[in-house]
Amino acid sequence: MNWFQHCSNEAEIKTAYRIYAKQLHPDVGGDTATMQEINAQYESALKGDYARQGFDAEKTAARWDLDKEIMQKAQEILKIKAVINMIPEGETSVKLDAGNQAGGGAIMALHCEKIGERRNGSFYSFAHYYEQNGDLMRDPDVVMLRTSTTIRIIDGVNDQSPVERTVISFIPTSYRQDSLGIDREYIIFEDSESNRYRIAARMQADLVGFCNGWARNIREQQDIETPKQESAR
């Protein structure tokens, strides 16, 4: 029996699995062999759905390895890190509207909000909004993972002691644009602590390219100076 043939995406696969587990798990009187079959098909169905979405095989890597993989292509994004430092103390979000005021209403405000955390990193939403029929529409909304990593640099030429340096990274993980019906994740982390993740590398590289250009526009429109040093926030 194909237990997941009616499922067309990851959410439906996981919902079906939860139902089967509640009804057919040996702990609730189900058959062990049947549950083993369901478990095997569940893993296969998930892998097939990830493949259809363009995700690579699951990876396990140090976070710094993930940073290096992505941030080689995303240097321009780093220049909007000043936006995060504009969030008022004790708050989680800020709205920048300098471009709109200077442009006579032609430029959309930028909303930046801290929306979550994971090990040694925080998720931030960068978004433009407009109103349509009373609803706020994202145009777009990009979620980025901000990480900081301390590395040791050794100057072998001058035979100096190792110097510690903090490296800041912004990793775009998802993109949403309501007018086009786009709601797409490009990096999926297993949980807030694990180093296990899936990445749709080719499509995520395209997102990084978009974000580089978008970051330049944001800095120009909102009159944001490129910070020389990153604060501890």
N, C-alpha and C positions, 0 to 999 in steps of 0.2 A: 504493500500500500504506500502511495505517495502522500505523506501527511501534510505537505506544504504546497501542493500543486495549485491551490486556489490563491496563494499569496503572490503579490506583484512587487512588493518592496520590503525593505528591512523592518519597518514598523509592523506590517502585517505578519511577517514571519515571527517576530518576537511576541506579538499578541497571541498568535496561534500556539506558540510553544508554551506560554504561561497557562493557557487553557488546558492543554494536554497534560502539563505537569500537575495541575490541580486535580484532574480527573483520573489520570492513568498512572501516576507515580506509585511505585511499590509501597511507599509509606502510607498511602491512602487506599491500599488494597489492589493496586494495579499489578500488571504483569511485568517482571523484570526485563524479559526479552523484548517486549513491546516498547518499553521506555528506552532501552538501548538503541532500538531501531529509530525511534523518534529523535534521540540525541544525535545520532550519526547524520540523519537527514537534516536536522537543524543546522549543524555546522556546515554541511554541504550547501544548503540553501543560502546561508549568509554569505559564504564565499562567492557563490554565483552572483548574488545581488551586488556585492562589492565590485566584482569584476565588471558587471554591466555598467556600473557607475564610473568606471575608470580608475578604481582604487588599486594600488599595488598590493602585493602580499603584505601581510602584517609584519611590522618591524618592531624590534626592541633595540633601543639605542639610548645612550646617554643624551641628556637634554642638549648638551653643548654640540653633540654630533648633529642633532636635528637643527639647531640654530645655524650651524655652518652650511648644512645642505641647502637651506632656504635663503639665508641672509646674504649669501654671495650675490644674489640677484635683486636685493631689496634695499640698497643703501639709501635711496632717496626717502624712503619711508621713515628712516631714523630722524630725519630733520623735522618731523612734526611732533617729536616727543615733548616739546615745550607745551603742547596743548594739555597734556596730563598734569603738568605742574600748575596749570591755571585753575584746576579744580579747587574750590575753596576748602580750607581745612574743615574736617568734619562732614563734608559733603561727598557725594559719589559721582556728580555730573557737573558739566559746565556747558553753556551755550555761547558760542562765539558769533557775533553779528556785525563785526566791524566792516566786513565787505559789503553787507546789505546797506548799511548806513552810508557808506561812501559811494556805493553804486546806485543809489536812488531806488533800492528795492529789487534790483535785477539779479542780485546774487543771494543764493540760499544760505541761511545760517548753518553753522556746523554744530552738531550736538555730540559731545563726548561723554560717555558714561562707563563707569566701572561696573561690570555685570557679573563677575565671578572670579574665582581663584583656583589655581592648581599648585602643585608643589613648585616652589620657587618661581612663580609667575602669576600674572593677573590678566584676565580678559577685559578688553575695552571695546565698546561699540563706538564707531565713528559713523555718523549718519547725517544726511540731509532729509528733511521732511517737507511735504506739502499736504494741503488738505483737499480731500475729494469727497463730496457728499457727507461731510461731517466726520470723516475718518482721516487719521494721519497716515500718509503713504510714505514708505521708505524709498529714497531715491538718491543714492542707494544707502544700504547699511552694511558696513564691513566690520566684522569682529576680528580683532587682532590680539594675539597673545604677546604680552610684554614680559620678557625675561631678562634677568641680569645674571651674568656668570663671571666669577673671579678666576682669572688665569694667571699663571706665573710666567714671566718673560725673563729669559737669561741673555744678557749681553755678553756673548762670548768674545767679542773683539776687545772690549775694555776690561774683561775679566771681572765684571761687577757682580754683586750678589743679585739673586732673583728679585724682580720687581713685580708686585701684584697689580693687576689691572682689571677693572670692572668693565665688562663688555655688555652693552645694552642691545637687545634685539627686539624687533617687532615682527611677528609672524602672522600674516593674514590667514585666517582659518575658515571663514565663511563669507558668503555674499548674498544679499537679498535686495531685490528691486520689485516692489509690489506691482507697479504698472505693467511689468512684463511677466508677472507670475513666477519670478525666479527666487528660489529659496534653496541654496546649495551649500553644503559643507564640503570642504576640501581636505581637512584634516580631522580625523576622529580619534580622540584619546580614549583609552580603555576606562580610566577613572581619574580622579584628581591627584592620585599619588603615583600611579604606574608610569613607567617609561614606554609602555606598549602603545602603539598608535598605527593608524592607517592613513596614507596620504595618496591623493590623486595627483601625482607629481606633475604631470604635464599640464593639467588644468590649473593646478595651484600656481605653477610658474606663470601662466597667463594672468592670474589674479594679481600676482606680485607686480607684473608689468603694468597692469592697470593702476595699482596702488601707488607705484612710483610717480606716474603722471598726475594722479589725483592729489598726492601729497604736495607736489610742486604748486598745483593750482590753489590748494588750501592755504599754503604759506603766503602766496601772493595776494589772494582775495582777502584773507583775514589779517594781513600785515603782521605775520608771525616771524620773528627773528630766529635764526638758527642758533640754538643754545650752544655755548662753548663747553659747558659741563653739565652733566646730569645730576639732579638732586637725588637725595636718598629716598624720595617718595616711591 
